[in-house]
Amino acid sequence: MLTNLITLFTFLFTLLSSVRAEEFVDATIAAGHGNAWKYGTGGGLIGLIVFVLDIMVFIEVVKSTRPTSHKLLWIAVVFFFPVLGLILYALFSNREGHRASGADYETLP
């Protein structure tokens, strides 16, 4: 499962990196909406960090020993409220109590 996720993220990263940002900026200016990238609405580095942390929470919740309904609830909270969901998960999730046996993080090769 982890290798499938890594393959998916590699594919998405390759796909997104092959598209030049100038094409999007030129299309936005031509449409008369101004330069949206100038104001940081494209997500940026902070958006990428929040996205990666959300994916880590999703994987941790799916691997946990929580009941299925609790897993779905945590995933929904983090999905619909990414930043607030991360904060709530970090504060109230009882991560140690629901860690699967031997669920230490694997090192990347």
N, CA, C and O atoms as CSV, one atom per row, in Angstrom:
chain,resi,resn,atom,element,x,y,z
A,1,MET,N,N,0.830,-1.180,0.000
A,1,MET,CA,C,0.000,0.000,0.000
A,1,MET,C,C,0.880,1.251,0.000
A,1,MET,O,O,0.583,2.217,-0.702
A,2,LEU,N,N,1.939,1.236,0.769
A,2,LEU,CA,C,2.820,2.392,0.839
A,2,LEU,C,C,3.524,2.613,-0.496
A,2,LEU,O,O,3.722,3.754,-0.914
A,3,THR,N,N,3.899,1.533,-1.158
A,3,THR,CA,C,4.554,1.694,-2.458
A,3,THR,C,C,3.587,2.254,-3.489
A,3,THR,O,O,3.993,3.016,-4.367
A,4,ASN,N,N,2.302,1.883,-3.395
A,4,ASN,CA,C,1.312,2.452,-4.314
A,4,ASN,C,C,1.156,3.945,-4.086
A,4,ASN,O,O,1.040,4.706,-5.047
A,5,LEU,N,N,1.152,4.381,-2.823
A,5,LEU,CA,C,1.058,5.812,-2.525
A,5,LEU,C,C,2.279,6.566,-3.034
A,5,LEU,O,O,2.160,7.657,-3.592
A,6,ILE,N,N,3.441,5.982,-2.839
A,6,ILE,CA,C,4.664,6.622,-3.313
A,6,ILE,C,C,4.649,6.729,-4.828
A,6,ILE,O,O,5.045,7.756,-5.379
A,7,THR,N,N,4.198,5.684,-5.508
A,7,THR,CA,C,4.097,5.708,-6.968
A,7,THR,C,C,3.115,6.772,-7.425
A,7,THR,O,O,3.383,7.492,-8.387
A,8,LEU,N,N,1.977,6.880,-6.743
A,8,LEU,CA,C,0.979,7.891,-7.093
A,8,LEU,C,C,1.533,9.293,-6.912
A,8,LEU,O,O,1.373,10.133,-7.797
A,9,PHE,N,N,2.186,9.569,-5.778
A,9,PHE,CA,C,2.741,10.891,-5.538
A,9,PHE,C,C,3.861,11.207,-6.524
A,9,PHE,O,O,3.995,12.353,-6.952
A,10,THR,N,N,4.662,10.217,-6.889
A,10,THR,CA,C,5.716,10.432,-7.880
A,10,THR,C,C,5.115,10.801,-9.222
A,10,THR,O,O,5.600,11.709,-9.898
A,11,PHE,N,N,4.059,10.098,-9.609
A,11,PHE,CA,C,3.381,10.394,-10.866
A,11,PHE,C,C,2.797,11.798,-10.848
A,11,PHE,O,O,2.972,12.553,-11.805
A,12,LEU,N,N,2.097,12.162,-9.759
A,12,LEU,CA,C,1.496,13.491,-9.675
A,12,LEU,C,C,2.558,14.586,-9.675
A,12,LEU,O,O,2.380,15.619,-10.320
A,13,PHE,N,N,3.646,14.376,-8.968
A,13,PHE,CA,C,4.716,15.358,-8.940
A,13,PHE,C,C,5.320,15.531,-10.325
A,13,PHE,O,O,5.582,16.655,-10.751
A,14,THR,N,N,5.546,14.422,-11.034
A,14,THR,CA,C,6.096,14.495,-12.381
A,14,THR,C,C,5.138,15.223,-13.315
A,14,THR,O,O,5.557,16.040,-14.135
A,15,LEU,N,N,3.862,14.924,-13.184
A,15,LEU,CA,C,2.861,15.572,-14.022
A,15,LEU,C,C,2.803,17.069,-13.752
A,15,LEU,O,O,2.780,17.869,-14.687
A,16,LEU,N,N,2.778,17.451,-12.479
A,16,LEU,CA,C,2.690,18.866,-12.137
A,16,LEU,C,C,3.970,19.621,-12.460
A,16,LEU,O,O,3.917,20.796,-12.824
A,17,SER,N,N,5.113,18.968,-12.333
A,17,SER,CA,C,6.366,19.666,-12.605
A,17,SER,C,C,6.608,19.827,-14.097
A,17,SER,O,O,7.425,20.658,-14.495
A,18,SER,N,N,5.923,19.057,-14.933
A,18,SER,CA,C,6.115,19.181,-16.370
A,18,SER,C,C,5.361,20.371,-16.948
A,18,SER,O,O,5.651,20.803,-18.064
A,19,VAL,N,N,4.397,20.907,-16.201
A,19,VAL,CA,C,3.634,22.058,-16.660
A,19,VAL,C,C,4.316,23.318,-16.147
A,19,VAL,O,O,4.631,23.422,-14.962
A,20,ARG,N,N,4.539,24.257,-17.025
A,20,ARG,CA,C,5.224,25.475,-16.639
A,20,ARG,C,C,4.254,26.449,-15.985
A,20,ARG,O,O,3.108,26.570,-16.418
A,21,ALA,N,N,4.701,27.134,-14.957
A,21,ALA,CA,C,3.861,28.091,-14.241
A,21,ALA,C,C,3.549,29.301,-15.114
A,21,ALA,O,O,2.508,29.936,-14.945
A,22,GLU,N,N,4.447,29.623,-16.052
A,22,GLU,CA,C,4.218,30.787,-16.908
A,22,GLU,C,C,2.956,30.625,-17.747
A,22,GLU,O,O,2.270,31.607,-18.030
A,23,GLU,N,N,2.646,29.390,-18.147
A,23,GLU,CA,C,1.436,29.161,-18.937
A,23,GLU,C,C,0.195,29.533,-18.131
A,23,GLU,O,O,-0.736,30.141,-18.660
A,24,PHE,N,N,0.185,29.167,-16.849
A,24,PHE,CA,C,-0.956,29.502,-16.007
A,24,PHE,C,C,-1.045,31.012,-15.769
A,24,PHE,O,O,-2.135,31.584,-15.794
A,25,VAL,N,N,0.089,31.648,-15.542
A,25,VAL,CA,C,0.094,33.083,-15.292
A,25,VAL,C,C,-0.376,33.828,-16.533
A,25,VAL,O,O,-1.196,34.741,-16.428
A,26,ASP,N,N,0.129,33.454,-17.708
A,26,ASP,CA,C,-0.286,34.112,-18.947
A,26,ASP,C,C,-1.773,33.932,-19.194
A,26,ASP,O,O,-2.448,34.870,-19.619
A,27,ALA,N,N,-2.298,32.728,-18.931
A,27,ALA,CA,C,-3.725,32.480,-19.140
A,27,ALA,C,C,-4.564,33.292,-18.160
A,27,ALA,O,O,-5.637,33.774,-18.520
A,28,THR,N,N,-4.093,33.449,-16.931
A,28,THR,CA,C,-4.836,34.218,-15.933
A,28,THR,C,C,-4.870,35.689,-16.303
A,28,THR,O,O,-5.914,36.332,-16.186
A,29,ILE,N,N,-3.748,36.231,-16.747
A,29,ILE,CA,C,-3.702,37.637,-17.133
A,29,ILE,C,C,-4.552,37.871,-18.367
A,29,ILE,O,O,-5.240,38.887,-18.458
A,30,ALA,N,N,-4.516,36.944,-19.320
A,30,ALA,CA,C,-5.308,37.092,-20.539
A,30,ALA,C,C,-6.804,37.041,-20.241
A,30,ALA,O,O,-7.600,37.654,-20.952
A,31,ALA,N,N,-7.186,36.314,-19.195
A,31,ALA,CA,C,-8.599,36.210,-18.848
A,31,ALA,C,C,-9.086,37.461,-18.122
A,31,ALA,O,O,-10.286,37.598,-17.885
A,32,GLY,N,N,-8.192,38.368,-17.767
A,32,GLY,CA,C,-8.589,39.617,-17.135
A,32,GLY,C,C,-8.713,39.534,-15.627
A,32,GLY,O,O,-9.336,40.403,-15.016
A,33,HIS,N,N,-8.141,38.522,-15.014
A,33,HIS,CA,C,-8.238,38.360,-13.568
A,33,HIS,C,C,-6.999,38.842,-12.850
A,33,HIS,O,O,-6.905,38.701,-11.631
A,34,GLY,N,N,-6.056,39.401,-13.562
A,34,GLY,CA,C,-4.830,39.864,-12.924
A,34,GLY,C,C,-3.885,38.703,-12.664
A,34,GLY,O,O,-4.129,37.581,-13.107
A,35,ASN,N,N,-2.839,38.973,-11.966
A,35,ASN,CA,C,-1.830,37.964,-11.665
A,35,ASN,C,C,-2.112,37.365,-10.296
A,35,ASN,O,O,-1.681,37.904,-9.277
A,36,ALA,N,N,-2.832,36.257,-10.271
A,36,ALA,CA,C,-3.209,35.628,-9.007
A,36,ALA,C,C,-1.998,35.041,-8.280
A,36,ALA,O,O,-2.008,34.935,-7.054
A,37,TRP,N,N,-0.963,34.662,-9.018
A,37,TRP,CA,C,0.215,34.074,-8.388
A,37,TRP,C,C,0.953,35.104,-7.541
A,37,TRP,O,O,1.646,34.741,-6.590
A,38,LYS,N,N,0.812,36.369,-7.873
A,38,LYS,CA,C,1.488,37.427,-7.141
A,38,LYS,C,C,0.999,37.495,-5.693
A,38,LYS,O,O,1.756,37.886,-4.804
A,39,TYR,N,N,-0.243,37.124,-5.453
A,39,TYR,CA,C,-0.830,37.253,-4.128
A,39,TYR,C,C,-0.784,35.960,-3.319
A,39,TYR,O,O,-1.319,35.914,-2.211
A,40,GLY,N,N,-0.169,34.930,-3.837
A,40,GLY,CA,C,-0.001,33.699,-3.079
A,40,GLY,C,C,-1.218,32.795,-3.060
A,40,GLY,O,O,-1.316,31.928,-2.192
A,41,THR,N,N,-2.142,32.964,-3.982
A,41,THR,CA,C,-3.327,32.112,-3.982
A,41,THR,C,C,-3.070,30.769,-4.649
A,41,THR,O,O,-3.971,29.934,-4.725
A,42,GLY,N,N,-1.872,30.555,-5.124
A,42,GLY,CA,C,-1.548,29.289,-5.764
A,42,GLY,C,C,-1.200,28.191,-4.778
A,42,GLY,O,O,-0.947,27.067,-5.210
A,43,GLY,N,N,-1.173,28.446,-3.503
A,43,GLY,CA,C,-0.862,27.434,-2.505
A,43,GLY,C,C,0.496,27.673,-1.895
A,43,GLY,O,O,0.611,27.885,-0.687
A,44,GLY,N,N,1.517,27.643,-2.709
A,44,GLY,CA,C,2.862,27.931,-2.245
A,44,GLY,C,C,3.438,26.863,-1.343
A,44,GLY,O,O,2.921,25.749,-1.258
A,45,LEU,N,N,4.502,27.218,-0.678
A,45,LEU,CA,C,5.236,26.284,0.173
A,45,LEU,C,C,4.414,25.873,1.393
A,45,LEU,O,O,4.432,24.706,1.782
A,46,ILE,N,N,3.704,26.807,1.992
A,46,ILE,CA,C,2.896,26.480,3.169
A,46,ILE,C,C,1.784,25.498,2.799
A,46,ILE,O,O,1.495,24.567,3.550
A,47,GLY,N,N,1.166,25.710,1.643
A,47,GLY,CA,C,0.139,24.788,1.177
A,47,GLY,C,C,0.693,23.392,0.959
A,47,GLY,O,O,0.034,22.403,1.283
A,48,LEU,N,N,1.900,23.304,0.413
A,48,LEU,CA,C,2.539,22.006,0.203
A,48,LEU,C,C,2.829,21.322,1.535
A,48,LEU,O,O,2.619,20.116,1.670
A,49,ILE,N,N,3.308,22.075,2.513
A,49,ILE,CA,C,3.600,21.502,3.830
A,49,ILE,C,C,2.327,20.983,4.480
A,49,ILE,O,O,2.320,19.886,5.040
A,50,VAL,N,N,1.251,21.759,4.413
A,50,VAL,CA,C,-0.021,21.314,4.993
A,50,VAL,C,C,-0.519,20.066,4.278
A,50,VAL,O,O,-1.028,19.145,4.917
A,51,PHE,N,N,-0.376,20.028,2.953
A,51,PHE,CA,C,-0.798,18.853,2.179
A,51,PHE,C,C,-0.030,17.602,2.598
A,51,PHE,O,O,-0.627,16.545,2.802
A,52,VAL,N,N,1.271,17.718,2.723
A,52,VAL,CA,C,2.096,16.561,3.122
A,52,VAL,C,C,1.724,16.105,4.534
A,52,VAL,O,O,1.624,14.904,4.784
A,53,LEU,N,N,1.518,17.039,5.453
A,53,LEU,CA,C,1.123,16.672,6.818
A,53,LEU,C,C,-0.254,16.007,6.829
A,53,LEU,O,O,-0.474,15.061,7.586
A,54,ASP,N,N,-1.176,16.487,6.005
A,54,ASP,CA,C,-2.490,15.850,5.907
A,54,ASP,C,C,-2.368,14.406,5.426
A,54,ASP,O,O,-3.020,13.516,5.971
A,55,ILE,N,N,-1.552,14.173,4.428
A,55,ILE,CA,C,-1.350,12.808,3.923
A,55,ILE,C,C,-0.746,11.923,5.013
A,55,ILE,O,O,-1.121,10.758,5.146
A,56,MET,N,N,0.184,12.470,5.789
A,56,MET,CA,C,0.772,11.691,6.882
A,56,MET,C,C,-0.282,11.331,7.926
A,56,MET,O,O,-0.273,10.221,8.459
A,57,VAL,N,N,-1.188,12.263,8.221
A,57,VAL,CA,C,-2.265,11.983,9.175
A,57,VAL,C,C,-3.186,10.910,8.605
A,57,VAL,O,O,-3.586,9.999,9.329
A,58,PHE,N,N,-3.529,11.001,7.318
A,58,PHE,CA,C,-4.398,9.989,6.705
A,58,PHE,C,C,-3.784,8.597,6.834
A,58,PHE,O,O,-4.474,7.644,7.196
A,59,ILE,N,N,-2.504,8.480,6.543
A,59,ILE,CA,C,-1.836,7.176,6.622
A,59,ILE,C,C,-1.804,6.683,8.064
A,59,ILE,O,O,-2.058,5.506,8.320
A,60,GLU,N,N,-1.496,7.566,9.004
A,60,GLU,CA,C,-1.438,7.173,10.414
A,60,GLU,C,C,-2.807,6.730,10.925
A,60,GLU,O,O,-2.902,5.760,11.676
A,61,VAL,N,N,-3.868,7.434,10.523
A,61,VAL,CA,C,-5.211,7.076,10.968
A,61,VAL,C,C,-5.626,5.730,10.374
A,61,VAL,O,O,-6.201,4.898,11.076
A,62,VAL,N,N,-5.346,5.511,9.109
A,62,VAL,CA,C,-5.732,4.245,8.470
A,62,VAL,C,C,-4.991,3.070,9.104
A,62,VAL,O,O,-5.560,1.987,9.240
A,63,LYS,N,N,-3.736,3.265,9.493
A,63,LYS,CA,C,-2.952,2.187,10.108
A,63,LYS,C,C,-3.273,1.977,11.582
A,63,LYS,O,O,-2.829,0.987,12.165
A,64,SER,N,N,-4.027,2.875,12.196
A,64,SER,CA,C,-4.270,2.791,13.635
A,64,SER,C,C,-5.270,1.691,13.979
A,64,SER,O,O,-5.878,1.085,13.096
A,65,THR,N,N,-5.426,1.446,15.281
A,65,THR,CA,C,-6.347,0.414,15.765
A,65,THR,C,C,-7.703,0.997,16.142
A,65,THR,O,O,-8.476,0.342,16.840
A,66,ARG,N,N,-8.003,2.192,15.703
A,66,ARG,CA,C,-9.289,2.823,15.998
A,66,ARG,C,C,-10.418,2.067,15.306
A,66,ARG,O,O,-10.186,1.377,14.313
A,67,PRO,N,N,-11.639,2.195,15.824
A,67,PRO,CA,C,-12.789,1.648,15.090
A,67,PRO,C,C,-12.959,2.397,13.763
A,67,PRO,O,O,-12.525,3.541,13.633
A,68,THR,N,N,-13.577,1.759,12.802
A,68,THR,CA,C,-13.729,2.338,11.474
A,68,THR,C,C,-14.456,3.676,11.502
A,68,THR,O,O,-14.092,4.594,10.767
A,69,SER,N,N,-15.476,3.795,12.338
A,69,SER,CA,C,-16.217,5.058,12.396
A,69,SER,C,C,-15.330,6.201,12.893
A,69,SER,O,O,-15.462,7.332,12.425
A,70,HIS,N,N,-14.433,5.917,13.832
A,70,HIS,CA,C,-13.523,6.943,14.336
A,70,HIS,C,C,-12.487,7.321,13.271
A,70,HIS,O,O,-12.108,8.486,13.142
A,71,LYS,N,N,-12.038,6.319,12.515
A,71,LYS,CA,C,-11.107,6.598,11.427
A,71,LYS,C,C,-11.747,7.530,10.406
A,71,LYS,O,O,-11.140,8.514,9.985
A,72,LEU,N,N,-12.969,7.216,10.015
A,72,LEU,CA,C,-13.666,8.050,9.033
A,72,LEU,C,C,-13.895,9.462,9.554
A,72,LEU,O,O,-13.795,10.429,8.799
A,73,LEU,N,N,-14.199,9.580,10.836
A,73,LEU,CA,C,-14.415,10.902,11.417
A,73,LEU,C,C,-13.133,11.737,11.389
A,73,LEU,O,O,-13.165,12.905,11.002
A,74,TRP,N,N,-12.007,11.145,11.795
A,74,TRP,CA,C,-10.753,11.891,11.783
A,74,TRP,C,C,-10.362,12.267,10.356
A,74,TRP,O,O,-9.906,13.384,10.111
A,75,ILE,N,N,-10.535,11.350,9.427
A,75,ILE,CA,C,-10.193,11.646,8.035
A,75,ILE,C,C,-11.075,12.766,7.496
A,75,ILE,O,O,-10.586,13.638,6.778
A,76,ALA,N,N,-12.365,12.759,7.828
A,76,ALA,CA,C,-13.266,13.815,7.368
A,76,ALA,C,C,-12.887,15.167,7.967
A,76,ALA,O,O,-12.905,16.181,7.270
A,77,VAL,N,N,-12.544,15.187,9.254
A,77,VAL,CA,C,-12.172,16.451,9.901
A,77,VAL,C,C,-10.913,17.026,9.250
A,77,VAL,O,O,-10.856,18.221,8.961
A,78,VAL,N,N,-9.911,16.185,9.021
A,78,VAL,CA,C,-8.666,16.666,8.425
A,78,VAL,C,C,-8.865,17.028,6.957
A,78,VAL,O,O,-8.222,17.950,6.456
A,79,PHE,N,N,-9.748,16.314,6.266
A,79,PHE,CA,C,-9.990,16.605,4.849
A,79,PHE,C,C,-10.718,17.937,4.665
A,79,PHE,O,O,-10.321,18.746,3.826
A,80,PHE,N,N,-11.776,18.172,5.437
A,80,PHE,CA,C,-12.580,19.369,5.251
A,80,PHE,C,C,-11.980,20.616,5.918
A,80,PHE,O,O,-12.254,21.738,5.489
A,81,PHE,N,N,-11.175,20.427,6.949
A,81,PHE,CA,C,-10.523,21.546,7.651
A,81,PHE,C,C,-9.043,21.216,7.801
A,81,PHE,O,O,-8.618,20.819,8.887
A,82,PRO,N,N,-8.242,21.367,6.742
A,82,PRO,CA,C,-6.852,20.871,6.766
A,82,PRO,C,C,-6.003,21.417,7.908
A,82,PRO,O,O,-5.370,20.635,8.616
A,83,VAL,N,N,-5.970,22.709,8.106
A,83,VAL,CA,C,-5.095,23.264,9.145
A,83,VAL,C,C,-5.690,23.019,10.527
A,83,VAL,O,O,-5.000,22.530,11.422
A,84,LEU,N,N,-6.962,23.356,10.706
A,84,LEU,CA,C,-7.625,23.128,11.983
A,84,LEU,C,C,-7.667,21.631,12.319
A,84,LEU,O,O,-7.498,21.247,13.476
A,85,GLY,N,N,-7.892,20.798,11.312
A,85,GLY,CA,C,-7.910,19.351,11.530
A,85,GLY,C,C,-6.582,18.813,12.015
A,85,GLY,O,O,-6.539,17.937,12.878
A,86,LEU,N,N,-5.479,19.343,11.454
A,86,LEU,CA,C,-4.150,18.932,11.919
A,86,LEU,C,C,-3.942,19.307,13.380
A,86,LEU,O,O,-3.414,18.519,14.165
A,87,ILE,N,N,-4.361,20.516,13.736
A,87,ILE,CA,C,-4.203,20.965,15.121
A,87,ILE,C,C,-5.055,20.110,16.059
A,87,ILE,O,O,-4.576,19.675,17.106
A,88,LEU,N,N,-6.316,19.867,15.687
A,88,LEU,CA,C,-7.189,19.038,16.520
A,88,LEU,C,C,-6.650,17.620,16.650
A,88,LEU,O,O,-6.682,17.035,17.732
A,89,TYR,N,N,-6.156,17.069,15.549
A,89,TYR,CA,C,-5.611,15.716,15.594
A,89,TYR,C,C,-4.393,15.648,16.513
A,89,TYR,O,O,-4.251,14.707,17.293
A,90,ALA,N,N,-3.526,16.637,16.420
A,90,ALA,CA,C,-2.329,16.642,17.260
A,90,ALA,C,C,-2.688,16.775,18.741
A,90,ALA,O,O,-2.006,16.207,19.594
A,91,LEU,N,N,-3.746,17.514,19.051
A,91,LEU,CA,C,-4.102,17.751,20.452
A,91,LEU,C,C,-4.968,16.650,21.062
A,91,LEU,O,O,-4.784,16.304,22.229
A,92,PHE,N,N,-5.905,16.094,20.296
A,92,PHE,CA,C,-6.943,15.239,20.890
A,92,PHE,C,C,-7.020,13.813,20.353
A,92,PHE,O,O,-7.992,13.117,20.647
A,93,SER,N,N,-6.060,13.357,19.597
A,93,SER,CA,C,-6.235,12.059,18.930
A,93,SER,C,C,-5.809,10.846,19.749
A,93,SER,O,O,-6.176,9.726,19.392
A,94,ASN,N,N,-5.057,11.016,20.823
A,94,ASN,CA,C,-4.538,9.890,21.614
A,94,ASN,C,C,-3.777,8.932,20.701
A,94,ASN,O,O,-4.115,7.752,20.595
A,95,ARG,N,N,-2.766,9.450,20.058
A,95,ARG,CA,C,-2.001,8.682,19.071
A,95,ARG,C,C,-1.330,7.458,19.674
A,95,ARG,O,O,-1.329,6.391,19.060
A,96,GLU,N,N,-0.768,7.592,20.849
A,96,GLU,CA,C,-0.064,6.466,21.474
A,96,GLU,C,C,-1.022,5.333,21.826
A,96,GLU,O,O,-0.656,4.162,21.719
A,97,GLY,N,N,-2.231,5.661,22.239
A,97,GLY,CA,C,-3.201,4.647,22.628
A,97,GLY,C,C,-3.754,3.849,21.465
A,97,GLY,O,O,-4.267,2.747,21.661
A,98,HIS,N,N,-3.660,4.385,20.259
A,98,HIS,CA,C,-4.232,3.706,19.090
A,98,HIS,C,C,-3.185,3.282,18.079
A,98,HIS,O,O,-3.517,2.938,16.944
A,99,ARG,N,N,-1.935,3.306,18.478
A,99,ARG,CA,C,-0.883,2.886,17.549
A,99,ARG,C,C,-0.920,1.365,17.412
A,99,ARG,O,O,-0.965,0.641,18.407
A,100,ALA,N,N,-0.901,0.901,16.180
A,100,ALA,CA,C,-0.898,-0.541,15.921
A,100,ALA,C,C,0.423,-1.132,16.399
A,100,ALA,O,O,1.449,-0.452,16.386
A,101,SER,N,N,0.402,-2.377,16.816
A,101,SER,CA,C,1.625,-3.004,17.318
A,101,SER,C,C,2.661,-3.070,16.201
A,101,SER,O,O,2.378,-3.523,15.092
A,102,GLY,N,N,3.843,-2.617,16.513
A,102,GLY,CA,C,4.924,-2.622,15.534
A,102,GLY,C,C,4.730,-1.604,14.435
A,102,GLY,O,O,5.277,-1.766,13.345
A,103,ALA,N,N,3.963,-0.552,14.694
A,103,ALA,CA,C,3.673,0.444,13.657
A,103,ALA,C,C,4.659,1.595,13.685
A,103,ALA,O,O,4.285,2.745,13.456
A,104,ASP,N,N,5.909,1.291,13.963
A,104,ASP,CA,C,6.913,2.349,13.917
A,104,ASP,C,C,7.091,2.751,12.453
A,104,ASP,O,O,6.869,1.958,11.538
A,105,TYR,N,N,7.490,3.985,12.265
A,105,TYR,CA,C,7.654,4.475,10.905
A,105,TYR,C,C,8.814,3.782,10.227
A,105,TYR,O,O,9.858,3.538,10.832
A,106,GLU,N,N,8.611,3.467,8.947
A,106,GLU,CA,C,9.641,2.814,8.167
A,106,GLU,C,C,10.584,3.873,7.618
A,106,GLU,O,O,10.160,4.974,7.267
A,107,THR,N,N,11.855,3.535,7.548
A,107,THR,CA,C,12.795,4.464,6.952
A,107,THR,C,C,12.713,4.361,5.436
A,107,THR,O,O,12.503,3.277,4.891
A,108,LEU,N,N,12.877,5.467,4.774
A,108,LEU,CA,C,12.864,5.455,3.313
A,108,LEU,C,C,14.196,4.967,2.810
A,108,LEU,O,O,15.231,5.265,3.408
A,109,PRO,N,N,14.194,4.209,1.703
A,109,PRO,CA,C,15.472,3.686,1.168
A,109,PRO,C,C,16.321,4.779,0.564
A,109,PRO,O,O,17.418,4.510,0.074
